[in-house]
Amino acid sequence: MSNETPPAGQNEALFDLAQSWLRSGHKVAIAIVKRTWGSAPRQRGAIMVIRDDGLFEGSVSGGCVEGEVIAAAQDMLSIAIDEHQARPR
């Protein structure tokens, strides 16, 4: 299991981007690598920010795994958006 983490500035820039997207009215999901083993393509602590329209920055894996993370994030965001719209005001 790798204990290395990405440089702090790299993740800070992605969190800043997520905040910018939120301020502009988008919903945002954040995926974080919690643990790795073997020859993992990303280190523990790597993040990806995913916007409700599918735009994303950062990386948590590679290939089909990363695609699955993006799809799961978009599913979660669409549920959150649907629930928010369904609430009485």
Steps between C-alpha positions, in 0.01 A plus 500: 500500500642839403518770766615774266266791437488753214654843551269721709484773237364260240196406709450857623468617139235234436306596815518866391363400159215307666413807707499713186263256329271503803495881505402499133198280576627151418469193716836335571619157614848432632664156474802428721738203490483358851728200466714335233676168453716347234595721209224760540515781243421770761619559854292501817339844531472565125171672415268563212228764494199426280242756396130429440544548122781242483797734495775373730853577611754287681539125496441210738591206277512443130313332219165340571524546880516877462202488263304308762586761765375778272179309419434429870560866587257615231240252626539634855480859379185433296333338804598797717366742240172305462450485878573871535249587227235273652512668842214738574603859549 
